[in-house]
């Protein structure tokens, strides 16, 4: 066994797993351990936020934390090492695991194929690409950059560990003509990979900026966020479409009275996590499924009275009873009467998939953004069971503990915009679902009841549906049935 192999077995590296099928990155929210802490197999070491939820990650090793490769708030790609553990701390000092690439390449044939098992998620898919060695710049001998390597390692959160042995620099055979460094915008004689923290690299990638073309202003030649934003800003253009030359020392021009720079009053927040996933899902849904939205206004006075009665029912003791509960039950009963609406469109196979189960999604506003967890097999739940599931779902979502599995497989959704005092809206379908019902605010309004105008509790419902799956007649019948059930909730018994 070589020293590098023994070192690799001693220092076990834990990579960012795919905690939800198909996810490519996650943000480290919080570390629960620090270097030097003792950990055990299955112990939670950090909390990460994916595009779907916040998830706690357990470590699959016993030992002592050797290194945290990234700090809190950093977005890390799936498959990237985030922490290393010394599984044999009593064996004395050893080389850090950061210098294991050579050993890994020698033992490549012994690597297991496919994804490796982890305690949370699906592991990281093996990469089929290999990085080619950099070619030295023409006219310049290949030289090591230990200082640059140490600085970049520090930026990546891995400390400034130096390689175990520095390469020997061969002297030039004969003096050559002076070589003028190639100007690349990063300073004279700047060679190798530009120095920047991972979030700055991601920002440059998102904005389409080449880091090699940026002049760094940070210490030790580090590229900062401000450098990237400055490079992304458009150059001033003179009349006629020609870029205006920048003077070496422009004179300060006094600002006009009352004129304030708009940029000084703006904030830029990276799009990531739940917000990023929501944006992608809504765009995909809006431009994939042809939406139709219908509205109906209904007298729900009897339903509101039933809510108050159920709160006093011993069978509902300890459960959260509110109007949303009865709206959900009415929606499920209406779907049972029109099961064709509970379907999805399979574009690849050109098929409609009819589902004999209803996974009811509930749109929940959380501090991290909008998420839509769903109640599995909601159509077969009793009212007390539905109340319990609904309460747990909302509480878990607001605590940021919703699992990725709870947000997959939904068939229809309810969004309760009424809690914000909104009458109604035109909700966008959750991708892969056939319908979404918006429940508006319940307000006291004049209403004709038994031939007389009286003050009644009234709400407006809006139903958006996929017109590929549901035609106007079917969608109208579904919405009318939901309204009829809420107008006379006794129908929940006779129709259900």
PyMOL commands that set and color helices and strands:
alter all, ss='L'
color gray80, all
select helices_A, chain A and resi 3-10+89-91+101-106+108-110+146-155+198-207+211-213+219-221+225-232+262-265+273-286+301-311+314-316+323-337+339-341+378-380+383-398+404-407+417-420+472-487+491-494
alter helices_A, ss='H'
color red, helices_A
select strands_A, chain A and resi 11-15+25-31+38-39+44-49+54-58+63-68+75-77+81-86+195-196+222-223+291-299+343-346+351-354+360-366+369-375+412-415+435-439+443-449+452-466
alter strands_A, ss='S'
color yellow, strands_A
deselect
rebuild
show_as cartoon
